[in-house]
Amino acid sequence: MSAALTALLGVAPAIAGIAIVEEPRAAGAGSADAVAAVIEKLKALPPLPKGAAMTQGARKALVIGNDAYSSLDKLNKAVGDARAISATLTSLGFTVTTLENVEVDGFDTALSAFYDTLAEGDVAFFFYSGHGIADGDNNFLLPVDMPKLTELERGKLKRNAVDASDIVAEIKGRGVRLAFIVLDACRDDPFALEDGRSAASIGGLARMKPTEGAFVIYSAGIRQKALDRLDPADADPNSIFTRKFSPLLETPGLPLVEIAKRTQIDVKALAATVGHVQTPAYYDQVIGQFYLRPPRPRLFGLTIGIDEYGRKFETRGAVNDSERVARALEALGAQEVVRIFDRDARRAYIDFAWKTLVDKAAPGDTIVFHYAGSSAQFPQKDGGTETDGKDEFLMMSGSSYAELLSGGVTENHPDIVTDDVLTGWMEMAAAKNVNVTLVVDGCHGGGLLDREFANVSFIGGSAEDQSVPEIKIDGRYHGAVSEAFARAIEGEADFNSDGFVTQSEMDALVAAAVETRVGSKQTPQFLPHTSETTAALALFELPADIAARRARIAAIAWPVEQVE
């Protein structure tokens, strides 16, 4: 298998943050065949739905939050979570019933009333926030009048609590199109004794048996504890799960699986800030795709191409690459494309342009950040986490190769963009749930982010220990990754001809093109790996007249290619 395909599929390299150390490989026909096999699978995927087909069905929701337990430890955020989710679901067109601090009889009554409202073809959403425990394979949601039980009283659970599996079965029994079940219910062992023993030998919730047509998401992984708050001083009204999950529900264009995956990444990162492990789990038994809010994305672009360094033209294809990508974005109908070439490429200007685009973008919009030019490495500072001991950076036009070779370029140089700076820019977009496609077509490009982001689709031009060759394509010098990326988003990667380019399709075309053009000289890096991303995540929608748009744009004069 080729290194390019290995990086695409995520099956072999060891990962430290985003840095991927590649295994040596030999080029050969087998590697190209492997890439072709991936593309054939993508061609066979069903088309993504459009318009009303994405969101059809009456929407009904029951939301319950329990804080005020009479015999168990009280919680702080569950009612706040219920209120936040109710507001979000209302904005998404759900008819919502919200209950707070519910006793067992009220719980049963509310569930029966909710079941009676459901009809065939509806979309049902059940959200529970509060104490919950697992007994064997059964998950029980605890009403506020739940007594504290001993091990010998385990049998009383069924009489005093609500079995989550029964809820799923009852909802599906009404013929609904989709049952979306959210359980933020594994915050503490509510029966823990003073000596630390669990009265029911439980941890977090257990996995429920999958039910066709049901999508179940837990606020933590199996047997993990979900944090009610980060620390006693945490003033946010919501648990760390809900504060990340709720905004994603409202983000246009995210299928259910993508909502779950992004929630996993965001919650895991937030919990890690206090040394806690919490990775939400989900189980998808939904056939086809469903969107709570259909895609209505606007597209923006920032393309940076640098051939000139320290008033010398050190490369010949970087400006060509960025112009090529800019034209592809304009063919797609981008709202705005900012070009920054050569001497204009200074960190302060790029910082201003990026912040301006993020401010203009709304949740669900997409910004393409494309960089073509030189990038390099220097030894990381003490305490760094890079496995190879090096930090990567992008060289701006104000820096020079002479400075680099003499050791004059450090992390404090005003005209480089370090991996820390680039990561900070991505965090700005993540805070707004703005999607980013980040392409770094430069040497060592695979190491330019410090961590994975839920909203960022990343293509690094090479592995950390590789340089990037320039090659002639259609009479101009280009980088293979940039040229392939432009072709991909213009529609060449729409392998199943549904009018969308998904993340999987985009990455597969780039991998295939680089394999064909440069073989083992260059190994592009992809995050998230195709094996982990959502096949239905459409990054770009193709206009019906894209061929005519490309022809009009192609008639525009090309920037003069600099040769020295």
Summary of the structure (lengths in Angstrom):
residues: 564
radius of gyration: 25.8
end to end distance: 38.7
largest distance: 84.3
contacts: 2024
relative contact order: 0.12
helix: 35%
strand: 22%
